Amino acid sequence: WTSDPDDLTIGTSDAVLVIVTDDIKRAHENLQVLDARILEGPRDYTSNSVAGKKFGYIMFFQDPDGRVIEMTEVCRLEPYEK
């Protein structure tokens, strides 16, 4: 991981902290109040997981040391058919 807070490149071998919340819009508002560096979002997202297809919101921000943190809110899960 780079220690340069302006280098936002995330590679396939980089560790990323993911926080799951049930209210990403409120978390976004709180981060704005704290003057956090918000990189993206929140925005809609869809992904495939071991449990099924997930629909929700995602955003990215930096902690005070410049590490990128991903936050997600899963609104709906469609299990795979067996």
Distance bins in CASP14 RR format, pairs under 12 A and 6 or more apart:
PFRMAT RR
TARGET T0000
AUTHOR 0000-0000-0000
RMODE 2
METHOD distances of the structure
MODEL  1
1 7 0 0 0 0 1 0 0 0 0 0 0
1 8 0 0 0 0 0 1 0 0 0 0 0
1 9 0 0 0 0 1 0 0 0 0 0 0
1 10 0 0 0 0 1 0 0 0 0 0 0
1 11 0 0 0 0 1 0 0 0 0 0 0
1 13 0 0 0 0 1 0 0 0 0 0 0
1 14 1 0 1 0 0 0 0 0 0 0 0
1 15 1 0 0 1 0 0 0 0 0 0 0
1 16 0 0 0 0 1 0 0 0 0 0 0
1 17 0 0 0 0 0 1 0 0 0 0 0
1 62 0 0 0 0 0 1 0 0 0 0 0
1 63 0 0 0 0 0 1 0 0 0 0 0
1 65 0 0 0 0 0 1 0 0 0 0 0
1 66 0 0 0 0 1 0 0 0 0 0 0
1 67 1 0 0 1 0 0 0 0 0 0 0
1 68 0 0 0 0 1 0 0 0 0 0 0
2 8 0 0 0 0 1 0 0 0 0 0 0
2 9 1 0 0 1 0 0 0 0 0 0 0
2 10 0 0 0 0 1 0 0 0 0 0 0
2 11 0 0 0 0 1 0 0 0 0 0 0
2 14 0 0 0 0 1 0 0 0 0 0 0
2 62 0 0 0 0 0 1 0 0 0 0 0
2 65 0 0 0 0 0 1 0 0 0 0 0
2 66 0 0 0 0 1 0 0 0 0 0 0
2 67 0 0 0 0 1 0 0 0 0 0 0
2 68 0 0 0 0 0 1 0 0 0 0 0
3 65 0 0 0 0 1 0 0 0 0 0 0
3 66 0 0 0 0 1 0 0 0 0 0 0
3 67 0 0 0 0 1 0 0 0 0 0 0
4 62 0 0 0 0 0 1 0 0 0 0 0
4 65 0 0 0 0 0 1 0 0 0 0 0
4 66 0 0 0 0 1 0 0 0 0 0 0
4 67 0 0 0 0 0 1 0 0 0 0 0
4 68 0 0 0 0 0 1 0 0 0 0 0
5 37 1 0 0 1 0 0 0 0 0 0 0
5 39 0 0 0 0 0 1 0 0 0 0 0
5 61 0 0 0 0 0 1 0 0 0 0 0
5 62 1 0 0 1 0 0 0 0 0 0 0
5 63 0 0 0 0 1 0 0 0 0 0 0
5 64 0 0 0 0 1 0 0 0 0 0 0
5 65 1 0 0 1 0 0 0 0 0 0 0
5 66 1 0 1 0 0 0 0 0 0 0 0
5 67 0 0 0 0 1 0 0 0 0 0 0
5 68 0 0 0 0 1 0 0 0 0 0 0
6 37 0 0 0 0 0 1 0 0 0 0 0
6 39 0 0 0 0 0 1 0 0 0 0 0
6 62 0 0 0 0 0 1 0 0 0 0 0
6 66 0 0 0 0 1 0 0 0 0 0 0
6 68 0 0 0 0 0 1 0 0 0 0 0
7 14 0 0 0 0 0 1 0 0 0 0 0
7 62 0 0 0 0 0 1 0 0 0 0 0
7 66 0 0 0 0 1 0 0 0 0 0 0
7 67 0 0 0 0 0 1 0 0 0 0 0
7 68 0 0 0 0 0 1 0 0 0 0 0
8 14 0 0 0 0 0 1 0 0 0 0 0
8 16 0 0 0 0 0 1 0 0 0 0 0
8 37 0 0 0 0 1 0 0 0 0 0 0
8 39 1 0 0 1 0 0 0 0 0 0 0
8 40 0 0 0 0 1 0 0 0 0 0 0
8 60 0 0 0 0 1 0 0 0 0 0 0
8 61 0 0 0 0 0 1 0 0 0 0 0
8 62 0 0 0 0 1 0 0 0 0 0 0
8 66 0 0 0 0 1 0 0 0 0 0 0
8 67 0 0 0 0 0 1 0 0 0 0 0
8 68 1 0 0 1 0 0 0 0 0 0 0
9 39 0 0 0 0 0 1 0 0 0 0 0
9 68 0 0 0 0 1 0 0 0 0 0 0
10 16 1 0 0 1 0 0 0 0 0 0 0
10 17 0 0 0 0 0 1 0 0 0 0 0
10 39 0 0 0 0 0 1 0 0 0 0 0
10 40 0 0 0 0 0 1 0 0 0 0 0
10 60 0 0 0 0 1 0 0 0 0 0 0
10 62 0 0 0 0 0 1 0 0 0 0 0
10 67 0 0 0 0 0 1 0 0 0 0 0
10 68 1 0 0 1 0 0 0 0 0 0 0
10 69 0 0 0 0 0 1 0 0 0 0 0
10 70 0 0 0 0 1 0 0 0 0 0 0
11 68 0 0 0 0 0 1 0 0 0 0 0
14 67 0 0 0 0 1 0 0 0 0 0 0
14 68 0 0 0 0 1 0 0 0 0 0 0
14 70 0 0 0 0 0 1 0 0 0 0 0
15 67 0 0 0 0 1 0 0 0 0 0 0
15 68 0 0 0 0 0 1 0 0 0 0 0
15 69 0 0 0 0 0 1 0 0 0 0 0
15 70 0 0 0 0 0 1 0 0 0 0 0
16 58 0 0 0 0 0 1 0 0 0 0 0
16 60 0 0 0 0 1 0 0 0 0 0 0
16 61 0 0 0 0 0 1 0 0 0 0 0
16 62 0 0 0 0 0 1 0 0 0 0 0
16 63 0 0 0 0 0 1 0 0 0 0 0
16 67 0 0 0 0 1 0 0 0 0 0 0
16 68 1 0 0 1 0 0 0 0 0 0 0
16 69 1 0 0 1 0 0 0 0 0 0 0
16 70 1 0 1 0 0 0 0 0 0 0 0
16 71 0 0 0 0 0 1 0 0 0 0 0
16 72 0 0 0 0 0 1 0 0 0 0 0
17 60 0 0 0 0 0 1 0 0 0 0 0
17 61 0 0 0 0 0 1 0 0 0 0 0
17 62 0 0 0 0 0 1 0 0 0 0 0
17 63 0 0 0 0 1 0 0 0 0 0 0
17 65 0 0 0 0 0 1 0 0 0 0 0
17 66 0 0 0 0 0 1 0 0 0 0 0
17 67 1 0 0 1 0 0 0 0 0 0 0
17 68 0 0 0 0 1 0 0 0 0 0 0
17 69 1 0 1 0 0 0 0 0 0 0 0
17 70 1 0 0 1 0 0 0 0 0 0 0
17 71 0 0 0 0 1 0 0 0 0 0 0
17 72 0 0 0 0 0 1 0 0 0 0 0
18 47 0 0 0 0 0 1 0 0 0 0 0
18 49 0 0 0 0 0 1 0 0 0 0 0
18 58 0 0 0 0 1 0 0 0 0 0 0
18 59 0 0 0 0 0 1 0 0 0 0 0
18 60 0 0 0 0 0 1 0 0 0 0 0
18 68 0 0 0 0 0 1 0 0 0 0 0
18 69 1 0 0 1 0 0 0 0 0 0 0
18 70 1 0 1 0 0 0 0 0 0 0 0
18 71 1 0 0 1 0 0 0 0 0 0 0
18 72 1 0 0 1 0 0 0 0 0 0 0
18 73 0 0 0 0 0 1 0 0 0 0 0
18 74 0 0 0 0 0 1 0 0 0 0 0
19 27 0 0 0 0 1 0 0 0 0 0 0
19 31 0 0 0 0 0 1 0 0 0 0 0
19 58 0 0 0 0 0 1 0 0 0 0 0
19 59 0 0 0 0 1 0 0 0 0 0 0
19 60 0 0 0 0 0 1 0 0 0 0 0
19 61 0 0 0 0 1 0 0 0 0 0 0
19 63 0 0 0 0 0 1 0 0 0 0 0
19 68 0 0 0 0 0 1 0 0 0 0 0
19 69 1 0 0 1 0 0 0 0 0 0 0
19 70 1 0 0 1 0 0 0 0 0 0 0
19 71 1 0 1 0 0 0 0 0 0 0 0
19 72 1 0 0 1 0 0 0 0 0 0 0
19 73 0 0 0 0 1 0 0 0 0 0 0
20 27 0 0 0 0 0 1 0 0 0 0 0
20 49 0 0 0 0 0 1 0 0 0 0 0
20 54 0 0 0 0 0 1 0 0 0 0 0
20 56 0 0 0 0 0 1 0 0 0 0 0
20 57 0 0 0 0 0 1 0 0 0 0 0
20 58 0 0 0 0 0 1 0 0 0 0 0
20 69 0 0 0 0 0 1 0 0 0 0 0
20 70 0 0 0 0 1 0 0 0 0 0 0
20 71 1 0 0 1 0 0 0 0 0 0 0
20 72 1 0 1 0 0 0 0 0 0 0 0
20 73 1 0 0 1 0 0 0 0 0 0 0
20 74 1 0 0 1 0 0 0 0 0 0 0
20 75 0 0 0 0 0 1 0 0 0 0 0
21 27 1 0 1 0 0 0 0 0 0 0 0
21 28 0 0 0 0 1 0 0 0 0 0 0
21 30 0 0 0 0 0 1 0 0 0 0 0
21 31 0 0 0 0 0 1 0 0 0 0 0
21 42 0 0 0 0 1 0 0 0 0 0 0
21 56 0 0 0 0 0 1 0 0 0 0 0
21 57 0 0 0 0 1 0 0 0 0 0 0
21 58 0 0 0 0 0 1 0 0 0 0 0
21 59 0 0 0 0 1 0 0 0 0 0 0
21 69 0 0 0 0 0 1 0 0 0 0 0
21 70 0 0 0 0 0 1 0 0 0 0 0
21 71 1 0 1 0 0 0 0 0 0 0 0
21 72 1 0 0 1 0 0 0 0 0 0 0
21 73 1 0 1 0 0 0 0 0 0 0 0
21 74 0 0 0 0 1 0 0 0 0 0 0
21 75 0 0 0 0 0 1 0 0 0 0 0
22 56 0 0 0 0 0 1 0 0 0 0 0
22 57 0 0 0 0 0 1 0 0 0 0 0
22 71 0 0 0 0 0 1 0 0 0 0 0
22 72 0 0 0 0 0 1 0 0 0 0 0
22 73 1 0 0 1 0 0 0 0 0 0 0
22 74 0 0 0 0 1 0 0 0 0 0 0
22 75 0 0 0 0 1 0 0 0 0 0 0
23 29 0 0 0 0 1 0 0 0 0 0 0
23 30 0 0 0 0 1 0 0 0 0 0 0
23 42 0 0 0 0 0 1 0 0 0 0 0
23 57 0 0 0 0 1 0 0 0 0 0 0
23 71 0 0 0 0 0 1 0 0 0 0 0
23 72 0 0 0 0 0 1 0 0 0 0 0
23 73 1 0 0 1 0 0 0 0 0 0 0
23 74 0 0 0 0 0 1 0 0 0 0 0
23 75 0 0 0 0 0 1 0 0 0 0 0
24 30 0 0 0 0 0 1 0 0 0 0 0
24 31 0 0 0 0 0 1 0 0 0 0 0
24 38 0 0 0 0 0 1 0 0 0 0 0
24 41 0 0 0 0 1 0 0 0 0 0 0
24 42 1 0 1 0 0 0 0 0 0 0 0
24 43 0 0 0 0 1 0 0 0 0 0 0
24 44 0 0 0 0 0 1 0 0 0 0 0
24 45 0 0 0 0 0 1 0 0 0 0 0
24 56 0 0 0 0 1 0 0 0 0 0 0
24 57 1 0 1 0 0 0 0 0 0 0 0
24 58 1 0 0 1 0 0 0 0 0 0 0
24 59 1 0 0 1 0 0 0 0 0 0 0
24 60 0 0 0 0 0 1 0 0 0 0 0
24 61 0 0 0 0 0 1 0 0 0 0 0
24 70 0 0 0 0 0 1 0 0 0 0 0
24 71 1 0 0 1 0 0 0 0 0 0 0
24 72 1 0 0 1 0 0 0 0 0 0 0
24 73 1 1 0 0 0 0 0 0 0 0 0
24 74 0 0 0 0 1 0 0 0 0 0 0
24 75 0 0 0 0 1 0 0 0 0 0 0
25 31 0 0 0 0 0 1 0 0 0 0 0
25 32 0 0 0 0 0 1 0 0 0 0 0
25 41 0 0 0 0 0 1 0 0 0 0 0
25 42 1 0 0 1 0 0 0 0 0 0 0
25 43 0 0 0 0 0 1 0 0 0 0 0
25 56 0 0 0 0 0 1 0 0 0 0 0
25 57 1 0 0 1 0 0 0 0 0 0 0
25 59 0 0 0 0 1 0 0 0 0 0 0
25 71 0 0 0 0 0 1 0 0 0 0 0
25 73 0 0 0 0 1 0 0 0 0 0 0
25 75 0 0 0 0 0 1 0 0 0 0 0
26 32 0 0 0 0 0 1 0 0 0 0 0
26 33 0 0 0 0 0 1 0 0 0 0 0
26 42 0 0 0 0 0 1 0 0 0 0 0
26 57 0 0 0 0 0 1 0 0 0 0 0
26 59 0 0 0 0 0 1 0 0 0 0 0
26 71 0 0 0 0 0 1 0 0 0 0 0
26 73 0 0 0 0 1 0 0 0 0 0 0
27 33 0 0 0 0 0 1 0 0 0 0 0
27 34 0 0 0 0 0 1 0 0 0 0 0
27 36 0 0 0 0 0 1 0 0 0 0 0
27 38 0 0 0 0 0 1 0 0 0 0 0
27 41 0 0 0 0 0 1 0 0 0 0 0
27 42 0 0 0 0 1 0 0 0 0 0 0
27 57 0 0 0 0 1 0 0 0 0 0 0
27 58 0 0 0 0 0 1 0 0 0 0 0
27 59 1 0 0 1 0 0 0 0 0 0 0
27 61 0 0 0 0 1 0 0 0 0 0 0
27 69 0 0 0 0 0 1 0 0 0 0 0
27 70 0 0 0 0 0 1 0 0 0 0 0
27 71 1 0 0 1 0 0 0 0 0 0 0
27 72 0 0 0 0 0 1 0 0 0 0 0
27 73 0 0 0 0 1 0 0 0 0 0 0
28 34 0 0 0 0 0 1 0 0 0 0 0
28 36 0 0 0 0 1 0 0 0 0 0 0
28 38 1 0 0 1 0 0 0 0 0 0 0
28 39 0 0 0 0 0 1 0 0 0 0 0
28 40 0 0 0 0 0 1 0 0 0 0 0
28 41 1 0 0 1 0 0 0 0 0 0 0
28 42 1 0 1 0 0 0 0 0 0 0 0
28 43 0 0 0 0 0 1 0 0 0 0 0
28 57 0 0 0 0 1 0 0 0 0 0 0
28 58 0 0 0 0 0 1 0 0 0 0 0
28 59 1 0 0 1 0 0 0 0 0 0 0
28 60 0 0 0 0 0 1 0 0 0 0 0
28 61 0 0 0 0 1 0 0 0 0 0 0
28 71 0 0 0 0 1 0 0 0 0 0 0
28 73 0 0 0 0 0 1 0 0 0 0 0
29 36 0 0 0 0 0 1 0 0 0 0 0
29 38 0 0 0 0 0 1 0 0 0 0 0
29 42 0 0 0 0 0 1 0 0 0 0 0
29 59 0 0 0 0 0 1 0 0 0 0 0
30 36 0 0 0 0 1 0 0 0 0 0 0
30 38 0 0 0 0 0 1 0 0 0 0 0
30 59 0 0 0 0 0 1 0 0 0 0 0
30 61 0 0 0 0 0 1 0 0 0 0 0
30 71 0 0 0 0 0 1 0 0 0 0 0
31 37 0 0 0 0 1 0 0 0 0 0 0
31 38 1 0 0 1 0 0 0 0 0 0 0
31 39 0 0 0 0 0 1 0 0 0 0 0
31 41 0 0 0 0 0 1 0 0 0 0 0
31 42 0 0 0 0 0 1 0 0 0 0 0
31 59 0 0 0 0 1 0 0 0 0 0 0
31 60 0 0 0 0 0 1 0 0 0 0 0
31 61 1 0 1 0 0 0 0 0 0 0 0
31 62 0 0 0 0 1 0 0 0 0 0 0
31 63 0 0 0 0 0 1 0 0 0 0 0
31 64 0 0 0 0 0 1 0 0 0 0 0
31 69 0 0 0 0 1 0 0 0 0 0 0
31 71 0 0 0 0 1 0 0 0 0 0 0
32 38 1 0 0 1 0 0 0 0 0 0 0
32 41 0 0 0 0 0 1 0 0 0 0 0
32 42 0 0 0 0 0 1 0 0 0 0 0
32 59 0 0 0 0 0 1 0 0 0 0 0
32 61 0 0 0 0 1 0 0 0 0 0 0
34 61 0 0 0 0 1 0 0 0 0 0 0
34 62 0 0 0 0 0 1 0 0 0 0 0
34 63 0 0 0 0 0 1 0 0 0 0 0
34 64 0 0 0 0 1 0 0 0 0 0 0
35 61 0 0 0 0 0 1 0 0 0 0 0
35 62 0 0 0 0 0 1 0 0 0 0 0
35 64 0 0 0 0 0 1 0 0 0 0 0
36 59 0 0 0 0 0 1 0 0 0 0 0
36 60 0 0 0 0 0 1 0 0 0 0 0
36 61 1 0 1 0 0 0 0 0 0 0 0
36 62 1 0 0 1 0 0 0 0 0 0 0
36 63 0 0 0 0 1 0 0 0 0 0 0
36 64 0 0 0 0 1 0 0 0 0 0 0
36 66 0 0 0 0 0 1 0 0 0 0 0
36 67 0 0 0 0 0 1 0 0 0 0 0
36 68 0 0 0 0 0 1 0 0 0 0 0
36 69 0 0 0 0 1 0 0 0 0 0 0
36 71 0 0 0 0 0 1 0 0 0 0 0
37 59 0 0 0 0 0 1 0 0 0 0 0
37 60 0 0 0 0 1 0 0 0 0 0 0
37 61 1 0 0 1 0 0 0 0 0 0 0
37 62 1 0 1 0 0 0 0 0 0 0 0
37 63 0 0 0 0 1 0 0 0 0 0 0
37 64 0 0 0 0 1 0 0 0 0 0 0
37 65 0 0 0 0 0 1 0 0 0 0 0
37 66 1 0 0 1 0 0 0 0 0 0 0
37 67 0 0 0 0 0 1 0 0 0 0 0
37 68 0 0 0 0 1 0 0 0 0 0 0
37 69 0 0 0 0 0 1 0 0 0 0 0
38 59 1 0 0 1 0 0 0 0 0 0 0
38 60 1 0 0 1 0 0 0 0 0 0 0
38 61 1 0 1 0 0 0 0 0 0 0 0
38 62 0 0 0 0 1 0 0 0 0 0 0
38 63 0 0 0 0 0 1 0 0 0 0 0
38 68 0 0 0 0 0 1 0 0 0 0 0
38 69 0 0 0 0 0 1 0 0 0 0 0
38 70 0 0 0 0 0 1 0 0 0 0 0
38 71 0 0 0 0 0 1 0 0 0 0 0
39 58 0 0 0 0 0 1 0 0 0 0 0
39 59 1 0 0 1 0 0 0 0 0 0 0
39 60 1 0 1 0 0 0 0 0 0 0 0
39 61 1 0 1 0 0 0 0 0 0 0 0
39 62 1 0 0 1 0 0 0 0 0 0 0
39 63 0 0 0 0 0 1 0 0 0 0 0
39 66 0 0 0 0 0 1 0 0 0 0 0
39 67 0 0 0 0 0 1 0 0 0 0 0
39 68 1 0 0 1 0 0 0 0 0 0 0
39 69 0 0 0 0 1 0 0 0 0 0 0
39 70 0 0 0 0 1 0 0 0 0 0 0
39 71 0 0 0 0 0 1 0 0 0 0 0
40 57 0 0 0 0 0 1 0 0 0 0 0
40 58 0 0 0 0 1 0 0 0 0 0 0
40 59 1 0 0 1 0 0 0 0 0 0 0
40 60 1 0 1 0 0 0 0 0 0 0 0
40 61 0 0 0 0 1 0 0 0 0 0 0
40 62 0 0 0 0 0 1 0 0 0 0 0
40 68 0 0 0 0 1 0 0 0 0 0 0
40 69 0 0 0 0 0 1 0 0 0 0 0
40 70 0 0 0 0 1 0 0 0 0 0 0
40 71 0 0 0 0 0 1 0 0 0 0 0
41 56 0 0 0 0 0 1 0 0 0 0 0
41 57 1 0 0 1 0 0 0 0 0 0 0
41 58 1 0 0 1 0 0 0 0 0 0 0
41 59 1 1 0 0 0 0 0 0 0 0 0
41 60 1 0 0 1 0 0 0 0 0 0 0
41 61 0 0 0 0 1 0 0 0 0 0 0
41 70 0 0 0 0 0 1 0 0 0 0 0
41 71 0 0 0 0 1 0 0 0 0 0 0
41 72 0 0 0 0 0 1 0 0 0 0 0
41 73 0 0 0 0 0 1 0 0 0 0 0
42 56 0 0 0 0 1 0 0 0 0 0 0
42 57 1 0 1 0 0 0 0 0 0 0 0
42 58 1 0 0 1 0 0 0 0 0 0 0
42 59 1 0 1 0 0 0 0 0 0 0 0
42 60 0 0 0 0 1 0 0 0 0 0 0
42 61 0 0 0 0 0 1 0 0 0 0 0
42 70 0 0 0 0 0 1 0 0 0 0 0
42 71 1 0 0 1 0 0 0 0 0 0 0
42 72 0 0 0 0 1 0 0 0 0 0 0
42 73 1 0 0 1 0 0 0 0 0 0 0
42 75 0 0 0 0 0 1 0 0 0 0 0
43 56 0 0 0 0 1 0 0 0 0 0 0
43 57 1 0 0 1 0 0 0 0 0 0 0
43 58 1 0 0 1 0 0 0 0 0 0 0
43 59 1 0 0 1 0 0 0 0 0 0 0
43 60 0 0 0 0 1 0 0 0 0 0 0
43 70 0 0 0 0 0 1 0 0 0 0 0
43 71 0 0 0 0 0 1 0 0 0 0 0
43 72 0 0 0 0 0 1 0 0 0 0 0
43 73 0 0 0 0 0 1 0 0 0 0 0
44 54 0 0 0 0 0 1 0 0 0 0 0
44 55 1 0 0 1 0 0 0 0 0 0 0
44 56 1 0 0 1 0 0 0 0 0 0 0
44 57 1 0 0 1 0 0 0 0 0 0 0
44 58 1 0 0 1 0 0 0 0 0 0 0
44 59 0 0 0 0 0 1 0 0 0 0 0
44 72 0 0 0 0 0 1 0 0 0 0 0
44 73 0 0 0 0 0 1 0 0 0 0 0
44 74 0 0 0 0 0 1 0 0 0 0 0
44 75 0 0 0 0 1 0 0 0 0 0 0
44 76 0 0 0 0 0 1 0 0 0 0 0
45 53 0 0 0 0 0 1 0 0 0 0 0
45 54 0 0 0 0 1 0 0 0 0 0 0
45 55 1 0 0 1 0 0 0 0 0 0 0
45 56 1 0 1 0 0 0 0 0 0 0 0
45 57 1 0 0 1 0 0 0 0 0 0 0
45 58 1 0 1 0 0 0 0 0 0 0 0
45 59 0 0 0 0 1 0 0 0 0 0 0
45 60 0 0 0 0 0 1 0 0 0 0 0
45 70 0 0 0 0 0 1 0 0 0 0 0
45 71 0 0 0 0 0 1 0 0 0 0 0
45 72 1 0 0 1 0 0 0 0 0 0 0
45 73 0 0 0 0 1 0 0 0 0 0 0
45 74 0 0 0 0 1 0 0 0 0 0 0
45 75 0 0 0 0 1 0 0 0 0 0 0
45 76 0 0 0 0 0 1 0 0 0 0 0
46 52 0 0 0 0 0 1 0 0 0 0 0
46 53 1 0 0 1 0 0 0 0 0 0 0
46 54 1 0 0 1 0 0 0 0 0 0 0
46 55 1 0 1 0 0 0 0 0 0 0 0
46 56 1 0 0 1 0 0 0 0 0 0 0
46 57 0 0 0 0 0 1 0 0 0 0 0
46 58 0 0 0 0 1 0 0 0 0 0 0
46 72 0 0 0 0 0 1 0 0 0 0 0
46 74 0 0 0 0 0 1 0 0 0 0 0
46 75 0 0 0 0 0 1 0 0 0 0 0
46 76 0 0 0 0 1 0 0 0 0 0 0
46 77 0 0 0 0 0 1 0 0 0 0 0
46 78 0 0 0 0 1 0 0 0 0 0 0
47 53 1 0 0 1 0 0 0 0 0 0 0
47 54 1 0 1 0 0 0 0 0 0 0 0
47 55 0 0 0 0 1 0 0 0 0 0 0
47 56 0 0 0 0 1 0 0 0 0 0 0
47 57 0 0 0 0 0 1 0 0 0 0 0
47 58 0 0 0 0 1 0 0 0 0 0 0
47 70 0 0 0 0 0 1 0 0 0 0 0
47 72 0 0 0 0 1 0 0 0 0 0 0
47 74 0 0 0 0 1 0 0 0 0 0 0
47 76 0 0 0 0 0 1 0 0 0 0 0
47 77 0 0 0 0 0 1 0 0 0 0 0
47 78 0 0 0 0 0 1 0 0 0 0 0
48 54 1 0 0 1 0 0 0 0 0 0 0
48 55 0 0 0 0 0 1 0 0 0 0 0
48 77 0 0 0 0 0 1 0 0 0 0 0
48 78 0 0 0 0 0 1 0 0 0 0 0
48 79 0 0 0 0 0 1 0 0 0 0 0
48 80 0 0 0 0 1 0 0 0 0 0 0
49 55 0 0 0 0 0 1 0 0 0 0 0
49 56 0 0 0 0 0 1 0 0 0 0 0
49 72 0 0 0 0 0 1 0 0 0 0 0
49 74 0 0 0 0 1 0 0 0 0 0 0
49 77 1 0 0 1 0 0 0 0 0 0 0
49 78 0 0 0 0 0 1 0 0 0 0 0
49 79 0 0 0 0 0 1 0 0 0 0 0
49 80 0 0 0 0 1 0 0 0 0 0 0
50 77 0 0 0 0 0 1 0 0 0 0 0
50 79 0 0 0 0 0 1 0 0 0 0 0
50 80 0 0 0 0 1 0 0 0 0 0 0
51 74 0 0 0 0 1 0 0 0 0 0 0
51 76 0 0 0 0 0 1 0 0 0 0 0
51 77 1 0 0 1 0 0 0 0 0 0 0
51 78 0 0 0 0 1 0 0 0 0 0 0
51 79 1 0 0 1 0 0 0 0 0 0 0
51 80 0 0 0 0 1 0 0 0 0 0 0
52 74 0 0 0 0 0 1 0 0 0 0 0
52 76 0 0 0 0 0 1 0 0 0 0 0
52 77 1 0 0 1 0 0 0 0 0 0 0
52 78 1 0 0 1 0 0 0 0 0 0 0
52 79 1 0 1 0 0 0 0 0 0 0 0
52 80 1 0 1 0 0 0 0 0 0 0 0
52 81 0 0 0 0 1 0 0 0 0 0 0
52 82 0 0 0 0 0 1 0 0 0 0 0
53 74 0 0 0 0 0 1 0 0 0 0 0
53 75 0 0 0 0 0 1 0 0 0 0 0
53 76 0 0 0 0 1 0 0 0 0 0 0
53 77 1 0 0 1 0 0 0 0 0 0 0
53 78 1 0 1 0 0 0 0 0 0 0 0
53 79 0 0 0 0 1 0 0 0 0 0 0
53 80 1 0 0 1 0 0 0 0 0 0 0
53 81 0 0 0 0 0 1 0 0 0 0 0
54 72 0 0 0 0 1 0 0 0 0 0 0
54 73 0 0 0 0 1 0 0 0 0 0 0
54 74 1 0 1 0 0 0 0 0 0 0 0
54 75 0 0 0 0 1 0 0 0 0 0 0
54 76 1 0 0 1 0 0 0 0 0 0 0
54 77 1 0 1 0 0 0 0 0 0 0 0
54 78 0 0 0 0 1 0 0 0 0 0 0
54 79 0 0 0 0 0 1 0 0 0 0 0
54 80 0 0 0 0 0 1 0 0 0 0 0
55 72 0 0 0 0 0 1 0 0 0 0 0
55 73 0 0 0 0 0 1 0 0 0 0 0
55 74 1 0 0 1 0 0 0 0 0 0 0
55 75 1 0 1 0 0 0 0 0 0 0 0
55 76 1 0 1 0 0 0 0 0 0 0 0
55 77 1 0 0 1 0 0 0 0 0 0 0
55 78 1 0 0 1 0 0 0 0 0 0 0
56 71 0 0 0 0 0 1 0 0 0 0 0
56 72 1 0 0 1 0 0 0 0 0 0 0
56 73 1 0 1 0 0 0 0 0 0 0 0
56 74 1 0 1 0 0 0 0 0 0 0 0
56 75 1 0 1 0 0 0 0 0 0 0 0
56 76 1 0 0 1 0 0 0 0 0 0 0
56 77 0 0 0 0 1 0 0 0 0 0 0
56 78 0 0 0 0 0 1 0 0 0 0 0
57 70 0 0 0 0 0 1 0 0 0 0 0
57 71 0 0 0 0 1 0 0 0 0 0 0
57 72 1 0 0 1 0 0 0 0 0 0 0
57 73 1 0 1 0 0 0 0 0 0 0 0
57 74 0 0 0 0 1 0 0 0 0 0 0
57 75 1 0 0 1 0 0 0 0 0 0 0
57 76 0 0 0 0 0 1 0 0 0 0 0
58 69 0 0 0 0 0 1 0 0 0 0 0
58 70 1 0 0 1 0 0 0 0 0 0 0
58 71 1 0 0 1 0 0 0 0 0 0 0
58 72 1 0 1 0 0 0 0 0 0 0 0
58 73 1 0 0 1 0 0 0 0 0 0 0
58 74 0 0 0 0 1 0 0 0 0 0 0
58 75 0 0 0 0 0 1 0 0 0 0 0
59 68 0 0 0 0 0 1 0 0 0 0 0
59 69 0 0 0 0 1 0 0 0 0 0 0
59 70 1 0 0 1 0 0 0 0 0 0 0
59 71 1 0 1 0 0 0 0 0 0 0 0
59 72 0 0 0 0 1 0 0 0 0 0 0
59 73 0 0 0 0 1 0 0 0 0 0 0
60 66 0 0 0 0 0 1 0 0 0 0 0
60 67 0 0 0 0 0 1 0 0 0 0 0
60 68 1 0 1 0 0 0 0 0 0 0 0
60 69 1 0 0 1 0 0 0 0 0 0 0
60 70 1 0 1 0 0 0 0 0 0 0 0
60 71 1 0 0 1 0 0 0 0 0 0 0
60 72 0 0 0 0 0 1 0 0 0 0 0
61 67 0 0 0 0 1 0 0 0 0 0 0
61 68 1 0 0 1 0 0 0 0 0 0 0
61 69 1 0 1 0 0 0 0 0 0 0 0
61 70 0 0 0 0 1 0 0 0 0 0 0
61 71 1 0 0 1 0 0 0 0 0 0 0
62 68 1 0 1 0 0 0 0 0 0 0 0
62 69 1 0 0 1 0 0 0 0 0 0 0
62 70 0 0 0 0 0 1 0 0 0 0 0
62 71 0 0 0 0 0 1 0 0 0 0 0
63 69 1 0 1 0 0 0 0 0 0 0 0
63 70 0 0 0 0 0 1 0 0 0 0 0
63 71 0 0 0 0 0 1 0 0 0 0 0
END
